[in-house]
Each structure stands twice: as C-alpha cells, then as structure tokens.
Amino acid sequence: MRSIAAIFQLTLRSLLRSRFLLCVTVLALSVVILLPLTIEDDGTVSGRVQVLVRYTLGAVTFLLSVGTLGTGPGLVAGELESRRLQQVLVKPVRFGQVWLGKWLALVTVNALILGGAVLLAHGLMRWTLRESRLTAGQIEELHSKVNVTRVALAPEDVLLSESEITANIDGMIRSGTLHSDVPESAARMTAAQRIRFERNVVPPGGTKRWSFPAVRPAPADRPFLLRVQFLSSANEETREMEGEWTVGEPGRDPAFRSRVRLRAFLPQELVIPTMNFPAAVPLEVTFRNVEAAAPATVLFHVDRGVRLLVPAGSYGMNLFRAYGLILFKLALLAAVGITMGSLFYTPVAVFTGFFVLVLFGFSGYIGWVAETGVFYVPHDHGAPEIAVSGKIVQALDLALKSAYRGVDRMLAPLRDLEPMERVAGGERILWRDVGRGLGIMVGVGCSLMAALAIGVFRRREMG
C-alpha cells in the first residue's frame, strides 16, 4: 500500500507539472466559458441548457479524452525510455503496484478538471437562467422542464408472432426483395425489422397507438412530457405535420387531447397537463395523422418514436450522476493509455490509444453496420455470373458483419451509458446506470486492461 501511495504521489506531481496537461486544463475551462458565446440557441430555456450543458461538457469530455490518451502512455513507456522505471522495479515493487498508482493519479487529475468544468457550466447556467432575466413563459419552462428530471418510459413492445414473421419472409422472397439463399437467422431478423418498421408507418388519416405500463400521477407543477421523433414522406426538414394526440386510460375517454403541428426529423416534446388519476394506471397514447394542407405519410422512429417522460428528481443530482459516468469513461481511457504504454513504445502506444478513442466515437456507426451489413448483395435473376459474385459478396458481408457485431457488443454498454444527451434533455440518469457504469467501465474494463498490462509487461524489453 505504501508503494502504491508513493507512486501515486510522484505521478501526481509529474502530471501537475506537465505542460501538455496544463494546456488541456486551460482549453477545457475556456471551452465552458467561450463556447456558449459562439453557438446560438433556439431562444428557449431548454435550448440554452443544451448549449451550456450538452455541447460544452461534451467538448470538455473530448479534450480530457485526448489529454488522457496523450499523457497515459508516457507514464510507463516514457519512463522506460528514460530508464527511470527500471530504478523503481529493481526495488521490491511489483509492476501491478506501479500500474495502479499511475492510474489512480491520472484518474484523480481527470476528476479535478472535469469537476471544475461541471461546476463552472452549472454556475453559468444558473446565472444565465436566473428568473430576473426571464419572461413569465420562460420561468414556467424553467421550473417545468429544466429544474426537474424525468424518467423516460418506453412503450410496451408488441410481440411478433411466428406466423407473421414466416408470412413476411415468404412475401419478401416472392417479391424478390429477399434472396432464398439468405440464412434463416438473417431472414428472420430482416422480417422482424420490416414488421416493426411497417407498424410505425401512419398514412394520411391513419392512427397509431402506444401502451405504457402503470404510471403514477404527477404534481401540478411537474407535468408529464411526451417526446416525439418522426420522419415525413414529404422529405422536407422544415416541414411541419399536424396531428391529433390523445392520452388516457385504455377503454376510457382521453384525459388529454391536443392538435399540434410538429417538425419532422427533430425530437420534440409535448407538455401533458396533470391528469387526476387516483393511483398508478396504465396509459394509452394515440396519434392520428390529420394533416390536410399537404397530406403525407408519417414514420415514427422505430426505437425512439415516442417516450413518456415522468417527473422523478432534481437537475443538480442528475448532473452529478452524469459526472460520475463521464469520469468512469475517462478512467477506462486512462487504463487503456497506461496499458498501451506498458505494451509498446510511446509513439505506437499513443497511436493505439487514439484508435480506441475513434472506436468509441464511431460506436453508433459500428452498431448500424453490424445490423445492416457492409455490401449490397446482388440477386442473380437467373444469371450464373451474378449468382457466383452474389455468393462471394454475401460470404464476405457475413464475415464483416460478424466482426462488426463482435466490436459492437463490446462498445454497446458504453454507448448505452452516454449521459450528456440525457442530462441536457432532462432525462433522469438512474443510480443503477451509475452502478452499471462503475461495474462495466471500471470493474471489468480497467481490470482487464490492468491484467493485460501485467501479463505482457514481463515479456517487454527493458532496454
């Protein structure tokens, strides 16, 4: 324990004297102050929060990620090249203690810089949105949307029947949209995706319903919100579509009814006034496409089409939980950087670390490719040469999809625990999400990195 504490103190002093880390710190704090001055919001209180929280802290997280992966490898590889680490390892000090002491020091520095940025961003938000500068409508929005966090409830998933999937596969094969040689598992996945897609299509005059589990009534000053995201066949990003929304208990007259015009592509929110339910009840949300000026088909996002946001906590504590998740991610990157420095020389270690950061950044694209594939597989239509090339492309596509799917499974927990969009949108980050982040990123990820570094370091040339 004394050895770890000594290495921690020495590494911390070295980091605090580092010019590179000093530049990252100055840039991070400058971003919090200057970025809101360069990005124009939409004039609403919620839009201002997006700029002050999501964009600024997102930029700070990126800068700290770059700084961590630029500094971490040098803590081991740099000291090996300067022969300072050899002087430590000849003493009764195990490399695992060296790794842990350096990791703790780098995580501590990240925690201090990130904490300062979060406090500064929160303070600027409170100063900018103080009630003396807001109109009555903005004050109401501040208290109903910003100062309260909400749990996002997803609608109950409607199970797909075996006969429905089989009939869809047969129909695609007959129409030529699905080749008969496609493996059964891939065909079933394609059919399930198509059915879910079709269920979210609402033609002019059509209706779409979502069912939500039992929901408790909300206080009068903290109404429910309905978050909506859809596409339009009009294919115009600025196009607004008129729809009639109703919310209420299944089988009863709706407790809420409203006709509004919403813009396609962008997630938007409807305020649902307090509904006088005596206890928790299931709710049914209904949308009717009543656009009359220029009728068009509406397609709701398959995964994020409709969410019911229920009040469940304060903004400040939610920001603290977001801080924890960001810090866990930086701790994992610190473990990656130090481990790469334990395996390679500094240039290679830094390059490998930044490659991992790129993988994190493109996790959404990797998931999309893992689901849809890489190549277009041609249909033969009776032509032998196309049949042969189609099989080759199909085999290659399956191999690449398998590789992408493996990477996606490793990155999916990090993508699911990304906090900035949720905290800026007022969605509550649950304590179990924080626990998952601690277990996955620190407990599993950092432990694997440490085990890899310790296991391979003994084989590295000490020079």
C-alpha positions in Angstrom: 0.0 0.0 0.0 2.9 2.4 0.8 4.4 1.6 -2.6 1.2 2.5 -4.4 0.8 5.7 -2.4 4.4 6.7 -3.2 4.0 6.1 -6.9 0.6 7.9 -6.8 2.2 11.0 -5.3 5.2 11.0 -7.6 3.0 10.6 -10.7 0.5 13.2 -9.5 3.3 15.8 -9.1 4.6 14.9 -12.5 1.2 15.4 -14.1 0.6 18.7 -12.3 3.9 20.0 -13.8 3.0 18.7 -17.3 2.7 21.5 -19.8 0.5 19.3 -22.0 -2.0 18.7 -19.2 -1.9 22.3 -18.3 -2.9 23.2 -21.9 -5.7 20.7 -21.8 -7.0 22.2 -18.5 -6.9 25.7 -19.8 -8.7 24.7 -23.0 -11.3 22.7 -21.2 -12.2 25.6 -18.9 -12.1 28.1 -21.8 -14.5 25.9 -23.8 -17.0 26.1 -20.9 -16.9 29.9 -20.9 -16.4 30.7 -24.7 -18.4 28.0 -26.5 -21.8 29.3 -25.3 -20.8 32.7 -26.8 -20.2 31.2 -30.2 -23.2 28.9 -30.5 -26.7 30.4 -30.9 -29.5 28.6 -29.2 -33.1 28.4 -30.4 -34.3 31.1 -27.9 -35.9 28.7 -25.5 -34.7 27.8 -22.0 -34.3 24.2 -23.0 -32.2 25.2 -26.0 -29.9 27.3 -23.7 -29.4 24.3 -21.5 -28.4 22.2 -24.5 -25.7 24.7 -25.3 -24.5 25.2 -21.7 -24.5 21.6 -20.7 -24.5 19.1 -23.7 -22.2 21.0 -26.1 -19.7 22.4 -23.5 -19.3 19.4 -21.4 -19.2 17.2 -24.5 -16.3 19.3 -25.8 -14.6 19.1 -22.3 -15.0 15.3 -22.3 -13.4 15.1 -25.7 -10.5 17.3 -24.7 -9.9 15.3 -21.5 -10.1 12.0 -23.5 -7.4 13.3 -25.9 -5.3 14.5 -22.9 -5.7 11.2 -21.1 -4.6 9.1 -24.1 -1.8 11.6 -24.9 -0.4 11.5 -21.4 -1.2 8.0 -20.2 1.2 6.0 -22.4 4.2 8.2 -21.5 3.7 7.4 -17.8 5.1 3.9 -18.4 6.7 3.9 -21.9 8.3 7.4 -21.4 9.8 6.3 -18.1 11.1 3.1 -19.6 12.8 5.0 -22.4 14.4 7.4 -19.9 15.3 4.4 -17.6 13.6 5.9 -14.6 11.2 3.0 -14.3 14.0 0.4 -14.2 15.2 2.1 -11.0 11.8 1.6 -9.4 11.4 -2.0 -10.5 14.7 -3.2 -9.0 13.3 -2.4 -5.6 10.6 -4.8 -4.0 7.9 -3.1 -6.1 5.6 -5.1 -8.4 4.6 -3.7 -11.7 0.9 -4.1 -10.8 1.5 -1.6 -8.0 3.2 0.8 -10.5 0.3 0.5 -12.9 -2.3 1.1 -10.1 -0.5 4.1 -8.7 -0.2 5.8 -12.1 -3.8 5.0 -13.0 -5.1 6.5 -9.7 -3.0 9.7 -10.3 -4.3 10.1 -13.8 -7.9 9.5 -12.8 -7.6 12.0 -9.9 -6.4 14.7 -12.3 -9.3 14.0 -14.6 -11.7 14.1 -11.7 -10.5 17.5 -10.6 -10.6 19.1 -14.1 -13.9 17.5 -15.0 -15.4 18.5 -11.6 -14.3 22.1 -12.2 -15.8 22.2 -15.6 -19.1 20.8 -14.4 -19.3 23.3 -11.6 -18.5 26.1 -13.9 -21.0 25.1 -16.5 -23.7 24.6 -13.8 -22.9 28.0 -12.3 -23.1 29.7 -15.8 -26.4 28.0 -16.5 -27.9 29.2 -13.2 -26.5 32.8 -13.8 -27.8 32.9 -17.4 -31.2 31.5 -16.5 -31.9 33.5 -13.3 -35.5 34.5 -13.1 -34.9 38.2 -13.2 -33.8 37.9 -16.8 -36.6 35.6 -18.0 -40.2 36.2 -19.1 -43.1 34.6 -17.4 -43.3 31.8 -20.0 -39.6 31.1 -19.7 -39.8 30.9 -15.9 -42.6 28.4 -16.3 -40.5 26.4 -18.7 -37.5 26.6 -16.3 -39.5 25.1 -13.5 -41.4 22.5 -15.5 -38.7 21.3 -17.9 -35.2 22.3 -16.6 -35.3 22.1 -12.8 -36.8 18.7 -12.8 -35.6 15.4 -14.3 -37.8 12.7 -15.7 -37.6 9.0 -16.3 -38.2 8.1 -19.9 -40.7 5.3 -20.2 -40.7 3.3 -23.4 -44.0 1.8 -24.7 -44.7 -1.8 -24.3 -43.2 -3.9 -27.1 -45.8 -5.8 -29.1 -44.5 -9.3 -29.6 -44.2 -10.7 -33.1 -46.0 -13.9 -33.9 -44.2 -16.8 -35.6 -46.8 -16.8 -38.4 -46.4 -13.1 -39.0 -42.6 -13.5 -39.4 -42.9 -16.5 -41.7 -45.5 -14.8 -43.9 -43.3 -11.7 -44.2 -40.3 -13.8 -45.2 -42.4 -15.7 -47.8 -43.7 -12.3 -49.2 -40.2 -10.9 -49.5 -38.9 -14.0 -51.3 -41.8 -13.9 -53.8 -41.3 -10.2 -54.5 -37.5 -10.6 -54.9 -36.5 -8.3 -52.0 -35.0 -11.3 -50.2 -32.9 -14.0 -51.7 -33.9 -17.6 -50.9 -30.2 -18.4 -50.1 -30.1 -16.0 -47.2 -29.6 -17.8 -43.9 -32.7 -18.3 -41.8 -31.4 -16.2 -38.8 -30.7 -13.3 -41.1 -34.0 -13.6 -42.9 -35.9 -13.7 -39.6 -34.0 -10.6 -38.4 -34.9 -8.8 -41.7 -38.5 -9.7 -41.4 -38.8 -8.6 -37.8 -37.2 -5.2 -38.7 -39.6 -4.8 -41.6 -42.6 -5.6 -39.5 -41.6 -3.1 -36.8 -41.0 -0.5 -39.5 -44.4 -1.1 -41.0 -46.1 -0.8 -37.6 -44.7 2.7 -37.2 -45.9 4.0 -40.5 -49.0 6.2 -40.3 -50.6 7.2 -43.6 -52.9 10.3 -44.0 -55.9 9.7 -41.8 -54.3 6.7 -40.1 -53.8 6.1 -36.4 -51.0 4.7 -34.2 -51.3 3.6 -30.6 -48.7 3.0 -27.9 -49.4 1.4 -24.5 -47.4 2.3 -21.4 -47.2 0.5 -18.1 -48.8 1.8 -14.9 -47.8 5.4 -14.3 -48.3 7.4 -11.1 -50.0 10.9 -11.3 -47.6 13.8 -11.4 -47.7 17.0 -9.2 -49.4 20.0 -10.8 -46.1 22.0 -11.2 -44.3 19.0 -12.8 -46.4 17.8 -15.8 -45.7 14.8 -18.0 -43.8 15.3 -21.2 -44.3 13.3 -24.4 -41.1 13.2 -26.5 -41.8 12.5 -30.2 -39.5 11.9 -33.2 -40.7 11.0 -36.7 -39.9 11.3 -40.4 -42.2 12.5 -43.1 -42.7 11.3 -46.7 -42.6 15.0 -47.7 -38.8 14.8 -47.3 -38.5 18.3 -46.1 -36.5 19.0 -42.9 -38.5 22.2 -42.2 -41.9 20.6 -42.9 -44.4 20.6 -40.0 -47.1 17.9 -39.8 -50.4 18.3 -38.0 -51.5 15.5 -35.8 -54.0 14.8 -33.0 -52.6 13.4 -29.8 -54.7 11.8 -27.0 -53.5 10.4 -23.7 -55.7 8.4 -21.2 -56.6 5.1 -19.7 -57.3 2.3 -22.2 -61.0 1.9 -22.9 -62.0 5.4 -21.5 -62.4 8.9 -22.8 -58.9 10.6 -23.2 -57.8 12.8 -20.3 -55.7 14.8 -22.7 -56.4 15.8 -26.3 -54.4 18.2 -28.5 -54.0 19.0 -32.2 -50.4 20.4 -32.8 -48.0 20.9 -35.7 -44.6 19.2 -35.1 -41.5 19.3 -37.3 -40.1 16.2 -38.8 -36.6 14.8 -38.1 -36.1 16.6 -34.7 -37.1 15.2 -31.3 -39.8 17.4 -29.8 -41.8 17.4 -26.6 -45.5 17.9 -25.8 -46.5 19.1 -22.3 -49.3 16.9 -20.9 -51.1 18.7 -18.0 -51.7 16.9 -14.7 -54.2 14.1 -15.1 -56.3 13.4 -12.0 -55.7 9.7 -11.6 -56.3 8.3 -8.0 -53.4 5.9 -8.4 -51.0 4.4 -10.8 -52.8 3.4 -14.0 -51.7 2.2 -17.5 -51.8 4.8 -20.2 -52.5 4.7 -23.9 -51.1 7.3 -26.3 -52.7 7.8 -29.7 -51.6 9.7 -32.7 -53.9 10.5 -35.7 -52.5 11.9 -38.9 -54.8 14.8 -39.7 -52.6 16.9 -42.0 -54.9 18.5 -44.5 -52.8 21.2 -46.3 -50.4 18.7 -47.9 -51.1 15.1 -46.7 -48.1 13.0 -46.2 -47.2 9.7 -44.5 -45.6 9.8 -41.1 -42.9 7.3 -40.0 -42.1 7.2 -36.3 -38.6 6.3 -35.2 -38.6 2.5 -34.5 -36.7 2.8 -31.2 -37.3 6.4 -30.1 -40.6 7.3 -31.8 -42.4 8.1 -28.6 -41.3 8.3 -24.9 -43.3 9.3 -21.9 -41.2 11.5 -19.5 -42.4 11.2 -15.9 -41.1 13.5 -13.2 -38.5 11.8 -10.9 -35.9 14.0 -9.3 -33.9 17.2 -9.4 -31.5 18.6 -12.0 -28.5 19.0 -9.7 -28.3 15.4 -8.6 -28.8 14.3 -12.2 -25.8 16.3 -13.3 -23.8 14.7 -10.5 -24.7 11.2 -11.8 -23.7 12.3 -15.3 -20.4 13.5 -13.9 -19.8 10.0 -12.5 -20.5 8.3 -15.8 -18.1 10.6 -17.7 -15.4 10.1 -15.0 -15.8 6.3 -15.4 -15.3 6.6 -19.1 -12.2 8.7 -18.6 -10.9 6.1 -16.0 -11.3 3.4 -18.7 -9.4 5.6 -21.2 -6.7 6.2 -18.6 -6.4 2.4 -18.1 -6.2 2.0 -21.9 -3.4 4.6 -22.2 -1.3 3.2 -19.4 -1.7 -0.3 -20.7 -0.7 0.7 -24.2 2.4 2.4 -22.7 3.1 -0.9 -20.9 3.0 -2.9 -24.1 4.5 -0.6 -26.7 6.9 2.3 -27.1 5.4 5.8 -26.8 4.5 6.6 -30.5 2.9 3.3 -31.1 1.1 3.4 -27.7 -0.3 6.8 -28.3 -1.5 5.8 -31.8 -3.2 2.7 -30.5 -4.8 4.6 -27.7 -6.3 7.2 -30.2 -7.5 4.3 -32.3 -9.5 3.1 -29.3 -10.9 6.6 -28.9 -12.0 6.6 -32.6 -13.8 3.3 -32.0 -15.7 4.8 -29.1 -16.6 7.8 -31.2 -17.9 5.6 -34.1 -19.7 3.1 -31.9 -23.1 4.2 -33.4 -21.9 3.6 -36.9 -20.4 0.3 -36.0 -23.7 -0.8 -34.5 -25.5 0.3 -37.7 -23.1 -1.7 -39.9 -23.4 -4.8 -37.6 -27.2 -4.7 -38.1 -27.5 -3.8 -41.8 -24.3 -5.2 -43.4 -21.4 -3.7 -45.4 -22.2 -4.6 -49.0 -25.3 -4.7 -51.3 -25.8 -8.4 -52.2 -27.0 -8.7 -55.8 -29.8 -11.1 -56.8 -28.9 -13.5 -59.6 -32.2 -13.4 -61.5 -31.1 -16.4 -63.4 -27.6 -15.1 -64.4 -24.9 -17.5 -63.4 -22.1 -15.0 -63.2 -24.2 -12.7 -60.9 -25.1 -15.8 -58.8 -21.4 -16.6 -58.2 -20.5 -13.0 -57.4 -23.5 -12.6 -55.2 -22.5 -15.6 -53.1 -18.9 -14.3 -52.8 -20.2 -10.9 -51.7 -22.7 -12.5 -49.4 -20.0 -14.6 -47.7 -17.7 -11.6 -47.3 -20.6 -9.5 -46.0 -21.5 -12.1 -43.3 -17.8 -12.3 -42.2 -17.6 -8.5 -41.9 -20.9 -8.3 -40.1 -19.7 -10.9 -37.6 -16.6 -8.8 -36.9 -18.6 -5.6 -36.6 -21.1 -7.4 -34.4 -18.3 -8.5 -32.0 -16.9 -5.0 -31.7 -20.4 -3.6 -31.3 -21.1 -5.9 -28.3 -18.0 -4.6 -26.6 -19.0 -0.9 -27.3 -22.7 -1.2 -26.7 -22.5 -0.7 -22.9 -20.5 2.5 -23.3 -22.9 3.8 -26.0 -26.0 3.0 -23.8 -24.4 4.8 -20.8 -23.6 8.0 -22.7 -25.0 10.7 -20.3 -24.8 14.1 -22.0 -27.8 13.9 -24.3 -29.9 12.5 -21.5 -29.0 15.1 -18.8 -29.3 18.0 -21.2 -32.8 16.7 -22.3 -34.0 16.4 -18.7 -34.0 12.6 -18.7 -33.1 11.1 -15.4 -29.9 9.1 -15.1 -30.7 6.2 -12.7 -28.4 5.2 -9.9 -28.4 1.7 -11.4 -26.9 3.3 -14.6 -24.2 4.7 -12.4 -23.7 1.3 -10.9 -23.5 -0.3 -14.3 -21.0 2.2 -15.4 -18.8 1.6 -12.4 -19.0 -2.2 -12.9 -18.6 -2.3 -16.6 -16.1 0.5 -17.3 -14.0 0.4 -14.0 -14.7 -3.0 -12.6 -14.4 -5.0 -15.8 -12.7 -2.7 -18.3 -10.0 -1.3 -16.2 -9.4 -4.7 -14.5 -8.9 -6.3 -18.0 -6.5 -3.6 -19.0 -4.5 -4.0 -15.8 -4.4 -7.8 -16.2 -3.2 -7.4 -19.9 -0.5 -4.9 -18.9 0.8 -7.0 -16.0 0.7 -10.2 -18.0 2.5 -8.9 -21.1 4.9 -6.4 -19.4 7.3 -9.1 -18.3 8.0 -10.0 -21.9 8.8 -6.5 -23.0 12.4 -5.4 -23.5 13.5 -3.2 -20.7 16.2 -1.5 -22.8 
